[in-house]
Amino acid sequence: MENKSNTKHSSFWGIMVIAGTVIGGGMFALPVDLAGAWFFWGACILAISWFCMMHSGLLLLEANLNYPVGSSFNTITKDLIGNGWNIFSGITVAFVLYILTYAYISANGAIISETIAINSGYQVNPRLIGILTAIFVAGVLWFSSLAASRITSLFLGIKIIAFIVVFGSLFFQVDYSILRDVTKEAGGGESYFLYVFMAVPVCLASFGFHGNIPSLIICYGKRTDKLIKSVVLGSLLALGIYLFWLYCTMGNIPRVNFKEIISSGGNVDSLVHSFMGTNQTRVIEIFLLIFSNLAVASSFFGVTLGLFDYLADLFKLDSSNSGRFKTVLLTFLPPSLLYLIFPNGFIYGIGGAGLCATIWAVIVPAILALKARQKFPHKTFTVWGGNVIPVVVITFGVVVILCWFGRTFNLLPQMS
């Protein structure tokens, strides 16, 4: 008999879990990284990234459904492709969570100091703000993981309201000559398509939800209809919001203005500052600041909570005060020290996360699904397309890795 706990949640809950995980502070990196490619090519590569990441999530789901409810990513990886891959995959997971923690410390320091400067006129050192923010979040996590989850939920609710107010207004102010960048095209200049490859790693990192697959299975059991709806519609909702976000940003801020944003490090404060220069009302400016701060803060809480739990499990640290304190130090000390050395690393951090996420969220799920099809011939769910989809997903992962190295070693055209 099916457990009632597996049926009480509707598909809507799972869709919101996936969309809420995907959409966060990382969306601020998208218009900056896609500025070279601009709106048309940016929308194309986002759609391609969504297609591949959504299918990699389904492939992971396919492999996971062959195991008992509650089986972890590590259990499945170890059983299907061996302990060596499992260790390598675990290292990439830890690196992604660490680099994202660093990126959000950087983003928090930048956006909060910019907010203080705009509203009071006082310039506060972003590094000080970033470290104080990290200490505050660390204190919350030391006190209770539940408290961190509730704060994140509160931030999410307020963030949605602010998003509707701000971008509902910006939607009607879009200048199509800016969005299409007609003056540049009329001049017969460079092809914007070449800049697409620079942005591929960030686009991939913007659709990271794969860590939620085991949690969804715990919630729904093996109800494949609800699980598939959650992955497909949740990620599709995120794509729609990203495209709307690009439409509003690139339709209000001229492409040439992004050169200054990029030269200043591409952090969140630079993008918000550019929005402030588009003749917005004071009310819209306030809601923009609220949205920007809470988008970064909610992502910060979410990522650090995941890293905290991962490290506690990895090092077998208990939930006593001393155990949680040790976990907090392991969680926050390395990224905080890196932030003090490199304070403007938000864009680089998101891009670096994209590289490692390629391993455990793209290539490994495709391999797991192929191995599971050999080991479990009578499975209940198989992703459509036979072996074509896993091959497409793996190819996309390889392209992302090549693009990341091309970007790192300045082998790709960069907008500057």
N, C-alpha and C positions, 0 to 999 in steps of 0.2 A: 504493500500500500504506500502511496506517495505521501511523504511528510508534508503536513500542512504549512510548515515554515517555508516550503518551496513554492507555494502557490499563493500566498497572501499578498505578495508584491506584484503590481501590474508591470507591464513592459515599460510604462512611462518612467518608473523609478530607475530602471536600468539605463534607459536612454539618457536621463538626467545625470546619472553617475558617470557615464562615458563622456558626455558633452562637458560636464563640469570639470572633469579631470583634464580634458584636452585644452579647454579655453582658460587662459590665465594670463599672468604677466608676460609670458613668452610671446603673446600676440603683438607686443610693442616692437619686437625685433623684426616682424614681417615687413612692414612698409619701408623700414630702413634697409633691410637686405634686398628687398625687391625693387628698390628705387631705380637701379640701373635698368632692369628689365621693364619696368613700369607696369601699368595696369593690365593690358591685354596678355602679355607673356607671363606676368606674375600670376594672373588668374589661371592660366593654362597649367603652369608647373604646380600650383597649389592643388588643382583638380587631379593631376597625375599622382601627386604625393598622397592625397586622400585615398585614391583608388588602391594604390599599393599597400598603404598602411592599414586600410580597412580589411583588405584580403589577408594580410599577414596576421591580423587579429583573429580572423575567422580560421586561418590555418592553425594558430595556437589553440583556439577553441576545439577544433577537430581532434588534435592530439590529446588535449586535456580530458575530453569526454570519454576516453578509453580507460580512465583511471578512476578510483573512488573519489567521491565528492570531498573536497578539501585538500586534494593532492597539490603540493606546491610546484612551482616552476622547476625548482631544483630536483625534486623527485622524478619528474617526467624527463628532464634533460639527462639525468644520470642513467635512467633506465633505457632510454632510446638511443643515445649517442655517446654514452660513456662519461666517466668521471672527469676526464681531461677537459672535455668541452664544458662540463658543468662548472668546473673551477674557473675556466676562462670566461664563461658567461657571467659567473658571479662577480668576477673582478670588474667587468664592464658595467654591470648594474651599479656596483658601489661607486665607480668613477662617475657615472652619469648623475647619480644623486648628489655626490660631493660637488661636482662642477656646477650643477644647478643651484645648490645652496650658495656657493660662491657668487654666482650670477645674480641671485636675488638679494644677497647682502649688498652687492654693488648697486642694484637697481633701487633698493629701499633707501640707501644713503643718498642717492642722486635725487629721487623724486621728493623725499621728505624735506631735504634741504632747499630744493627749488620751491616747494610749497611755502616754507617759512619765509623765504626771500620775497616771494610775490605778495604775501599777505602782511608782512611786517617790515620789509625793507632791510632786515638784518641778514647778513651772509654768515651761514654756519658751515663749518667744515664737513663735507659729505662723509669723510672717513669716520669722524666722530659719531655722526648719526647712524651710519651703517653698523658700527660696532655696538652702539647702544641698542639698536634694533635687534641685533643678533643676541645680545644678552637678555633682552626682554622675552624673545621667543624661546630661548633656552630655559629661562625661568618658568615659563608656562609649561613647557614639555616636562621639566623636572617635577613640577607640581602634579600634572595629570595630562595624559594623552587625550582623555575625554574633553578636558577644557580646551585643548588646541582644536579639536574637531568642532566643538560648539562655536568657538570664535570664528573659525573658517566658514561655518554655515551662516553666521550672522553677517560676515563680510560679503558673502556671496549674494545674500538677499539685497543688501544696500547697493552692491555693485551693479546688480541687474537694473535697479531703478535709475541709478546714475547713467548707466549705458543708454537706456531708452531716452532719457531727457537730452543727453549730449548729442548722440548720433541721430536721434530723430530730428534734431535741429540742423545738424551738419548735412544731413541727407538732402535737405531742400536748398542748401547753399552750394552744392557741387557745381563747379565751373567746367563744362565739358571740353573747353579748349585746353584747360589744365590736365584733365583726365586723359584726353587723347594726345596731349602734347603736340598739337598740330603744327606749331611753329617749327619745332625741331624736325618733324617728318618732312615738312615742306622744304626745308633746307637741304634735304638729301644727305643727312648726317649718318652717323654710325648705326649699325643694326642693334636694336635693343635686345634681340634674341640672345646674343652672345653673353649677356649678363645673367641669363637664367641659371647657368651652371654654378655661379657664385652662391646662389641662394638655396640650392637644393638641400644641403644639410640642415639648414634652419627650417625649411618647409617640412622635412621629415620629423624633426624634433617637435614640431607644432602639432603633430598627431599622435602623441605618445599616450596610450591608454592601456597598453598590454598587461601592465601589472594588476589591472582590475579584473582580468578574466577569471582567475581562481575565486575571487570574492563573489563575482556574479554567479558562478556555478554553485557556490555555497548557498546563495540566496534562492536561486531558481531550481536547484537540483539539475537534472538533465533534461529540462524543458527546452529543447532546441529552438522552438519557435520564439520564445521570449529572449533567449540568449542571442539569437541571430538578429532579432529586431533591435536589441540594445546596442549591439556593435554597429550595425549598418546605419540605423537612424540616428544614433548618438553621434557618430563620427560625421554623418552627413549634415546634421544640425551645426556642428562645429565648422564645417566647410562653408556653410551658408553665412554664418556670422563672420568668418574671416574675410569672405568676399565682400560683404557689406562694409567691414572695417577698412579694407583696401579702397573701396569705392569712396568712402567718406574722407579718408586721409589724402589719397592721391587726387581727389577732386577738389580739395581745399588748399593743399600745400603744393606749390609748383615743384617740379622735378629738380630744378636747379638749387632750390633751398635745401634739399637733402644732402648736397655736398658739404654744407656747413655742419649738418647734424652728424654726418659720417666722420668728418675731420675732428669733431669734438669727442669722438669715442663711441658715438651712436647710442648713448645711454638714454634712459627713459625721459630724463629731465629735458634733454635737447629737443625731443619730439614734442613734448608738451609745450615747451617754450615757443616752438614754431606755430602750434595751434593758437597760442595766445596772440600771435601776430596776425590772425585772420579776421580781425574785427568782430570778435564774439562779445555778446552781452556779459555783464558781470555774473548773472545767474548761471549762464552756460559755462563760464570760466570756473566757477566754484564747483559745479557738478563734474567738470572735466578733471579737476584736481582730486575730487573725492573718488571718482572712478579709477584714476591712475594709481592713487595710493592703495586703494583696496584691491585692485587687480593684482598688483605686485605682492601685497601683504598676504592675500589668500593663497597665492601660489607658493609663497615662502613657507607658510604654515604647512601646506600640503606636502611639499617636497621634504621638509625637515622632519615631519612626522614619519614619512616613509623611510627616510634614512635612519632615524632613531630606532624604529622597530626592526629594521634590517640588521643594524649593528648589535642591538640587544640579542637578537636571535643568533647571529653569527658568533658572538663572543660569550653566549650563554650568561648574560648579565640579568640578574633578577630585578623585580620591581620595587625593591626596598629603596629607601632614600639614598643610600650609598651606591647601590647598583645603578639607579637612574642618574645619579650625579656623574658616574663614570661614563655612562652612555652619552650624556649631554656633552661632556668634554670631547669624546671621540667624534661626536656629530659636528660640533661648532668650531673647535679649535683649529683644525687644518684649513678649512675654507676662510676663516677669519684672518689667519696669518697671511694667506695668499691675497686676500683683499687689501690688506695693509700695504702689500708690495705692489699690486696691480689694481688700483681702485676703479678703473673704467673698463671692466671686463665683461659687461653684460652680454654684448653681441658675441664676443669670442666664447664666452661660457656656453651660450645657447648653441652655437655652432659646434663646439667640442662635444656637447651632449649628443648632438645629432650623429657624430661619428660613432660613438660607442653604442648609441641606441640602434644603429644599423646592425650591429652584431646580434644583440639579444632580442630586438623587437622586429627584425626583418629577416635576416638570414637564418637564424636559429629556428624560428617558428616554421619556416618553409621546410627546413631539413627534418624537423620533428614530425611534421605532417606526412612527408614522404616515408619516413621510417615507420610511422604508426600504421600506414596503409599496408606495409609488408608484414608487420607483426600482428595486426588485428584486422584480418580480411572481412570480418562480419560486423563492422562498426555501424553505429546508428546514424552518423552524420559525416558527409564528405563534401568539401568545398567544390563547387561546380568547376568544370573546365579540365578535369583530369589533372595531368602533370603540367599542363601549360601554365596555370596560375602560379604554382610554386616557382617555376622557372622564371616567370615574369618578375615575381617578387624578389628572387635572388639577384636577378640582373639589375633591378632597380637599386638594391643594396650595394652592389659592386660599383655602379655609377656614382652613388652618393660618396662612397669611400674615395674614389678617384677625384671627385669634385672637391672633397675636403682637402686632400693633399695638394691639388692644383691651386686651391685658394691659399693654403698655408704657405706654399713656396712661391706665391705670386706668379703662377703659370697661367692664370685665368685673367681676363680683362676685369678691372675693378673701377667702379665709379669713384672718382676723387676730385 
